[in-house]
Amino acid sequence: MKKPFLAKEEKYQSIDDRYNEERRNRELEIDSLLSKMGKNGIQDLSEKDRKRLEELSKK
């Protein structure tokens, strides 16, 4: 039997799974931005990266 065209498959088993994956993704993005800063500090980040780091740090 075919699946309905608009059927949506759930990626997460629970709300906790979803929360944990989103948290993990935020942490990876923060780590990436922090490693981008290198030796010179925040001056190595573009304005867009600085804003994104600020947004992520507030969550």
N, C-alpha and C positions, 0 to 999 in steps of 0.2 A: 504494500500500500504506500502511495506517495505521501510525503509531508505536505501540508498546506503551504501555499506560496508565501504567505505572510507570517508563518510560524517563526517565533523568536526562540532561539535556543539559549538557555541560561548558562552563563559562563561560570557562575559562582554557586557553590553548594549552600552558602549561608551569607548573611549580612556581614558576619565576621570575616569571611574570606574576601569579600569585596573591600572592606575597610583595610585589611592587612595588605592587600595588593596595592591599593591606592597609597597607603603609607610607605610601602617599600619603593614605589615609583617616585614619590616625593623625595625620599632619602637619597635615591640614586641621582636624581636631578641636582639636589643640593651638593652632593659629593662631587659631581661633575663640575659645577660652577666653582666650588671651592678649589678644586685642583687646577682649574683654569686661571685662578688668581696668581698662582706661582709665587715667585719671590717678591714681586713688586706690590703685592697686595691688591686692593680693590681697583687700583688704577688700570690693571690689566683687563678688567671687565668692561664690556660696552655698556652703554646706558640701558639698553634692553635687558642685558644680563643682570645688571644691578637691580632693576625693578623686579625682575622675576625672582631673584634671590630674596629680596625683601618680602614679596608676596608669599613665597614658600616658608619663610621663617616665621610668619605670623600664624600659620595653620597649626 
